[in-house]
Each structure stands twice: as C-alpha cells, then as structure tokens.
Amino acid sequence: AFIDIPPQSEQQPIIDTPQTLTNVNDKSDAEIKNEKVMTFDRLRTLFVDPPRAGLDETCRRLASQFERVVYVSCNPETLARDCQDLSRTHDLTRLAAFDQFPYTPHLEVGVVLERR
C-alpha cells in the first residue's frame, strides 16, 4: 500500500492511542455501519487496488475522507460505481489504462481522485 506522509515539519503522531485502530476486515458491514470510521488527520493519499467486486460501502466512506485517492481496478463496472459514489466529494483528475495481459480482453485502469 502507498501512504503519502506530509513533510517532516508537519509530522505528528497519526494515532494517539492503540485502541483507536480497528481492523475493519474483522467486522461485518452491519457491525461497522453505526461506528465512526477511523479518521486520518495526517494521511493525505490512499492507494486502493480492490478485488473485482470493488470497494464496499465502508471502504468508500473511508476513502472519501482522503484528499487524494489513487484507485487501480481490473473491473470497469465496479470502478465506475465507486467513482460515482466518490464523486460527491472528489473529482476524477487522471485516468490511465494498462494492458497488462496482452491478447486477452482484460484491462487494468488507474484513476486519481482529488478532493474538491
């Protein structure tokens, strides 16, 4: 994963206490729905490369808190769905297609979304 950390002069501890960290993979969407999703005061860029199913609702909510989201996808349908959801808070500023599997119909797509 890629994490964009601010310049040294701005760095402060990102998380004050260990109990604020939650592993969202250990909980169902129903358990997380009413919980406050972690907030990141110092992290600015999120890199995601989800499975073909795309980002779930919890991950999209988390992604919407970042200034920049770099999203790589192997499924244009779920990429479109997730970009549409993130378009409430972000603008799509860059797009690139990668033919990593020549002679097949598969295509990787990367986008950069920037907070408005």
C-alpha positions as CSV (number, residue, x, y, z in Angstrom):
1,A,0.0,0.0,0.0
2,F,1.1,3.6,-0.6
3,I,0.7,6.2,2.1
4,D,1.5,9.9,1.5
5,I,3.1,11.3,4.6
6,P,3.4,15.1,5.0
7,P,6.8,16.8,5.1
8,Q,8.8,16.3,8.3
9,S,8.0,19.7,9.6
10,E,4.2,18.8,9.7
11,Q,4.6,15.2,11.0
12,Q,3.0,14.4,14.3
13,P,1.8,11.0,15.7
14,I,-1.0,9.9,13.5
15,I,-2.8,7.8,16.1
16,D,-2.7,8.8,19.8
17,T,-3.8,5.5,21.3
18,P,-3.7,1.9,20.0
19,Q,-7.4,1.4,20.8
20,T,-8.4,3.9,18.1
21,L,-7.1,1.4,15.4
22,T,-9.8,-1.0,14.2
23,N,-9.3,-3.8,11.7
24,V,-12.4,-3.3,9.5
25,N,-11.8,-6.7,7.9
26,D,-12.6,-8.4,11.2
27,K,-16.1,-6.9,11.3
28,S,-19.1,-7.1,9.1
29,D,-20.6,-4.0,7.4
30,A,-23.5,-4.2,9.8
31,E,-21.2,-4.0,12.8
32,I,-19.3,-1.1,11.3
33,K,-22.4,0.8,10.0
34,N,-23.0,2.8,13.2
35,E,-19.4,3.0,14.3
36,K,-17.4,6.1,13.4
37,V,-14.9,5.1,10.7
38,M,-11.3,6.0,11.6
39,T,-10.3,9.4,10.7
40,F,-6.8,10.3,9.5
41,D,-5.6,13.8,10.2
42,R,-2.2,13.5,8.6
43,L,-2.6,10.9,5.8
44,R,-3.4,12.5,2.5
45,T,-3.3,9.9,-0.2
46,L,-5.0,6.5,-0.2
47,F,-4.0,3.8,-2.7
48,V,-6.5,1.1,-3.4
49,D,-6.4,-2.0,-5.6
50,P,-9.6,-3.8,-4.7
51,P,-10.8,-7.2,-5.9
52,R,-13.2,-7.4,-8.9
53,A,-16.1,-6.6,-6.5
54,G,-14.7,-3.2,-5.9
55,L,-14.8,-1.2,-2.7
56,D,-17.6,-2.0,-0.2
57,E,-19.6,0.9,1.4
58,T,-17.4,1.1,4.4
59,C,-14.2,1.4,2.3
60,R,-15.9,4.0,0.1
61,R,-16.8,6.1,3.2
62,L,-13.2,5.8,4.4
63,A,-11.8,6.7,1.0
64,S,-14.0,9.8,0.9
65,Q,-12.0,11.3,3.9
66,F,-8.7,11.4,2.0
67,E,-7.5,14.4,-0.1
68,R,-6.4,12.1,-2.9
69,V,-7.4,8.5,-3.8
70,V,-5.3,6.5,-6.3
71,Y,-7.5,3.6,-7.5
72,V,-6.4,0.7,-9.6
73,S,-9.1,-1.6,-10.9
74,C,-9.4,-4.7,-13.0
75,N,-13.2,-4.3,-13.3
76,P,-14.5,-1.2,-15.1
77,E,-18.1,-1.7,-13.8
78,T,-17.2,-1.5,-10.1
79,L,-14.7,1.2,-10.8
80,A,-17.5,3.3,-12.4
81,R,-19.8,2.6,-9.4
82,D,-17.1,3.5,-6.9
83,C,-16.1,6.7,-8.8
84,Q,-19.7,7.7,-9.0
85,D,-20.1,7.3,-5.2
86,L,-16.8,9.2,-4.6
87,S,-17.8,12.0,-7.0
88,R,-19.8,13.5,-4.2
89,T,-16.5,14.5,-2.5
90,H,-13.9,14.1,-5.2
91,D,-13.2,15.0,-8.8
92,L,-11.6,12.5,-11.2
93,T,-8.4,14.2,-12.3
94,R,-6.4,11.5,-14.1
95,L,-7.2,8.2,-15.9
96,A,-4.9,5.6,-17.4
97,A,-5.4,2.2,-18.9
98,F,-2.8,-0.6,-18.7
99,D,-2.8,-3.6,-20.9
100,Q,-1.0,-6.0,-18.5
101,F,-2.4,-9.1,-20.1
102,P,-1.9,-8.9,-23.9
103,Y,-4.1,-10.9,-26.2
104,T,-6.8,-11.1,-23.6
105,P,-9.9,-8.8,-23.0
106,H,-8.6,-7.8,-19.6
107,L,-7.5,-4.2,-18.9
108,E,-6.3,-2.5,-15.7
109,V,-7.5,1.0,-15.2
110,G,-6.0,3.6,-12.8
111,V,-7.6,6.8,-11.7
112,V,-6.7,9.6,-9.4
113,L,-9.5,11.3,-7.5
114,E,-8.8,14.7,-5.8
115,R,-11.0,16.1,-3.0
116,R,-12.9,19.2,-4.1
